[in-house]
């Protein structure tokens, strides 16, 4: 007897309340709210959390990452993360997204466990983010994260994109054996999600579904650059597209 195929759900990495609302309109099941996506994502402001909670009826998870760069954090940064989780609790969020490593590349089980306990005692779920992909041994990290008590792992299979890491993601799903959800993410679009889902058997995927739109400024000062990284300019915005969210979901479940 054939089992009914589970629908693939989409979590959208949203860089603002505006993007989160677009994700909801497009049919996403969950939002990962963050800021500074060009730097890999950091914790959004408390105002973003509050307004996202006000406007969303889907699940709202918040990235807990105090800065760009690696995932080895000082004691002070760890205190910041705890304070941000308390803000998530007060704002009524559904969950948090965390990840901490030790200098040797292993999961920081002790401090991650503290964060998970803080969240779960208030009913918040916990996703372990792509710090997982930077760990020394993905399969040991998998077991550690299961032990810590997270409900899912966001991963590109230890590669730059989920498509490149598809074989590893498939093996992780097999190793997890239902003990934790494995959610592919990074570089997932409407053009490749069907192949990824078919190959890996994943039942939830992660994408920002972004587009770049022109800002509304009529006057533009051409004699100054506020952004010097070359990643973006002052007069365009990256936002989630509801249409792209719909297209990804349609392709994943086609």
DAFEN-V69545 format. One record per residue. N is the residue number from 0. RES is the residue in three letters. SS is DSSP state (a for helix, b for strand, c for the rest). PSI is psi in degrees with one decimal (none if undefined). BURIAL is # if it has 24 or more other ideal C-beta (glycine too) atoms within 12 Angstrom, else .. Layout:
<<N;RES;SS;PSI;BURIAL> <N;RES;SS;PSI;BURIAL>>
This chain:
<<0;UNK;c;126.4;.> <1;UNK;c;133.0;.> <2;UNK;c;146.6;.> <3;UNK;c;133.6;.> <4;UNK;c;130.2;.> <5;UNK;c;139.5;.> <6;UNK;c;144.2;.> <7;UNK;c;127.3;#> <8;UNK;b;156.9;#> <9;UNK;b;127.4;#> <10;UNK;b;131.2;#> <11;UNK;b;126.7;#> <12;UNK;b;108.1;#> <13;UNK;b;130.2;#> <14;UNK;c;9.2;#> <15;UNK;c;169.7;#> <16;UNK;a;-39.5;#> <17;UNK;a;-45.8;#> <18;UNK;a;-38.0;#> <19;UNK;a;-40.8;#> <20;UNK;a;-40.6;#> <21;UNK;a;-38.6;#> <22;UNK;a;-44.0;#> <23;UNK;a;-43.6;#> <24;UNK;a;-31.5;#> <25;UNK;a;-11.0;#> <26;UNK;c;11.3;#> <27;UNK;c;149.2;#> <28;UNK;c;-21.0;#> <29;UNK;b;147.8;#> <30;UNK;b;135.6;#> <31;UNK;b;106.7;#> <32;UNK;b;130.6;#> <33;UNK;c;-177.2;#> <34;UNK;b;167.5;#> <35;UNK;c;52.8;#> <36;UNK;a;-29.2;#> <37;UNK;a;-16.5;.> <38;UNK;a;18.0;.> <39;UNK;c;-2.0;#> <40;UNK;c;134.9;#> <41;UNK;b;171.7;#> <42;UNK;c;131.4;#> <43;UNK;c;165.5;#> <44;UNK;c;161.5;.> <45;UNK;a;-35.0;.> <46;UNK;a;-41.3;.> <47;UNK;a;-42.6;#> <48;UNK;a;-48.6;#> <49;UNK;a;-44.2;.> <50;UNK;a;-33.5;.> <51;UNK;a;-43.4;#> <52;UNK;a;-36.8;#> <53;UNK;a;-37.7;.> <54;UNK;a;-11.6;#> <55;UNK;c;139.8;#> <56;UNK;c;-7.1;.> <57;UNK;c;174.6;#> <58;UNK;b;138.0;#> <59;UNK;b;110.5;#> <60;UNK;b;148.3;#> <61;UNK;b;133.4;#> <62;UNK;b;130.2;#> <63;UNK;c;92.2;#> <64;UNK;c;108.8;#> <65;UNK;c;-12.4;#> <66;UNK;c;168.2;.> <67;UNK;c;176.6;.> <68;UNK;c;-152.2;.> <69;UNK;c;-176.3;.> <70;UNK;c;25.5;#> <71;UNK;c;111.7;.> <72;UNK;c;147.0;#> <73;UNK;c;169.2;.> <74;UNK;a;-38.0;.> <75;UNK;a;-42.5;.> <76;UNK;a;-35.3;#> <77;UNK;a;-38.6;#> <78;UNK;a;-39.0;.> <79;UNK;a;-43.7;.> <80;UNK;a;-42.1;#> <81;UNK;a;-41.3;#> <82;UNK;a;-39.8;.> <83;UNK;a;-36.2;#> <84;UNK;a;-39.0;#> <85;UNK;a;-36.0;#> <86;UNK;a;-39.8;#> <87;UNK;a;-41.6;#> <88;UNK;a;-47.2;#> <89;UNK;a;-33.3;.> <90;UNK;a;-10.1;#> <91;UNK;c;26.9;.> <92;UNK;c;160.1;#> <93;UNK;c;-21.6;#> <94;UNK;b;175.9;#> <95;UNK;b;163.3;#> <96;UNK;b;117.4;#> <97;UNK;b;173.7;#> <98;UNK;c;124.7;#> <99;UNK;c;138.4;#> <100;UNK;b;159.7;#> <101;UNK;c;170.7;.> <102;UNK;c;-26.5;.> <103;UNK;c;2.6;.> <104;UNK;c;-0.7;.> <105;UNK;c;157.7;#> <106;UNK;b;135.9;#> <107;UNK;c;82.3;#> <108;UNK;a;-40.9;#> <109;UNK;a;-51.8;.> <110;UNK;a;-32.5;#> <111;UNK;a;-39.0;#> <112;UNK;a;-38.5;.> <113;UNK;a;-42.8;#> <114;UNK;a;-41.6;#> <115;UNK;a;-43.0;#> <116;UNK;a;-42.1;.> <117;UNK;a;-44.2;#> <118;UNK;a;-46.7;#> <119;UNK;a;-25.5;.> <120;UNK;c;-16.0;.> <121;UNK;c;12.7;.> <122;UNK;c;11.4;.> <123;UNK;c;139.6;#> <124;UNK;b;167.5;#> <125;UNK;b;125.8;#> <126;UNK;b;140.6;#> <127;UNK;b;123.6;#> <128;UNK;c;-163.7;#> <129;UNK;a;9.2;#> <130;UNK;a;-29.6;#> <131;UNK;a;-43.4;#> <132;UNK;a;-18.9;#> <133;UNK;a;3.0;#> <134;UNK;c;161.4;#> <135;UNK;c;-30.9;.> <136;UNK;c;108.3;.> <137;UNK;a;-37.3;#> <138;UNK;a;-33.0;#> <139;UNK;a;-40.0;.> <140;UNK;a;-38.3;#> <141;UNK;a;-48.8;#> <142;UNK;a;-39.5;#> <143;UNK;a;-42.4;#> <144;UNK;a;-35.1;#> <145;UNK;a;-43.4;#> <146;UNK;a;-36.9;.> <147;UNK;a;-34.2;#> <148;UNK;c;17.3;#> <149;UNK;c;156.5;#> <150;UNK;c;-18.9;#> <151;UNK;b;162.4;#> <152;UNK;b;127.9;#> <153;UNK;b;124.2;#> <154;UNK;b;149.8;#> <155;UNK;c;18.1;#> <156;UNK;c;25.9;#> <157;UNK;c;13.7;#> <158;UNK;c;176.2;.> <159;UNK;c;-31.8;.> <160;UNK;c;159.9;#> <161;UNK;c;-33.6;#> <162;UNK;c;-40.6;#> <163;UNK;c;-33.6;.> <164;UNK;c;17.3;#> <165;UNK;a;-40.8;#> <166;UNK;a;-42.1;.> <167;UNK;a;-40.7;#> <168;UNK;a;-41.5;#> <169;UNK;a;-45.4;.> <170;UNK;a;-37.1;.> <171;UNK;a;-41.1;#> <172;UNK;a;-40.1;#> <173;UNK;a;-44.3;.> <174;UNK;a;-36.3;.> <175;UNK;a;-36.4;#> <176;UNK;c;40.6;.> <177;UNK;c;-1.7;.> <178;UNK;c;-24.1;.> <179;UNK;c;148.8;#> <180;UNK;b;139.3;#> <181;UNK;b;116.1;#> <182;UNK;b;107.1;#> <183;UNK;b;142.0;#> <184;UNK;b;157.2;#> <185;UNK;c;110.2;#> <186;UNK;c;13.3;#> <187;UNK;c;127.3;#> <188;UNK;c;177.9;#> <189;UNK;c;-18.1;#> <190;UNK;c;-18.9;.> <191;UNK;c;-8.2;#> <192;UNK;a;-34.8;#> <193;UNK;a;-45.3;#> <194;UNK;a;-41.4;.> <195;UNK;a;-46.1;#> <196;UNK;a;-42.9;#> <197;UNK;a;-41.9;.> <198;UNK;a;-42.5;.> <199;UNK;a;-26.8;#> <200;UNK;c;14.0;#> <201;UNK;c;144.7;#> <202;UNK;c;-2.0;#> <203;UNK;b;141.9;#> <204;UNK;b;165.2;#> <205;UNK;b;130.2;#> <206;UNK;b;153.7;#> <207;UNK;c;-20.6;#> <208;UNK;c;46.1;#> <209;UNK;b;154.4;#> <210;UNK;b;160.3;.> <211;UNK;b;130.4;.> <212;UNK;b;150.6;.> <213;UNK;b;141.1;.> <214;UNK;c;176.9;.> <215;UNK;c;4.6;.> <216;UNK;c;131.0;.> <217;UNK;c;-42.5;.> <218;UNK;c;133.4;.> <219;UNK;c;125.3;.> <220;UNK;c;108.8;.> <221;UNK;c;2.4;.> <222;UNK;c;8.1;.> <223;UNK;c;143.8;.> <224;UNK;c;120.0;.> <225;UNK;c;-28.1;.> <226;UNK;c;118.3;.> <227;UNK;c;1.4;.> <228;UNK;c;-17.1;.> <229;UNK;c;1.1;.> <230;UNK;c;-35.8;.> <231;UNK;c;178.1;.> <232;UNK;c;168.3;.> <233;UNK;c;-14.0;.> <234;UNK;c;19.8;.> <235;UNK;b;156.5;.> <236;UNK;b;139.1;#> <237;UNK;b;122.7;#> <238;UNK;b;153.9;#> <239;UNK;b;138.8;#> <240;UNK;c;122.6;#> <241;UNK;a;-37.1;#> <242;UNK;a;-39.9;.> <243;UNK;a;-37.2;#> <244;UNK;a;-48.0;#> <245;UNK;a;-44.0;#> <246;UNK;a;-39.9;#> <247;UNK;a;-44.5;#> <248;UNK;a;-42.1;#> <249;UNK;a;-42.4;.> <250;UNK;a;-40.1;#> <251;UNK;a;-30.1;#> <252;UNK;c;12.2;#> <253;UNK;c;none;.>>
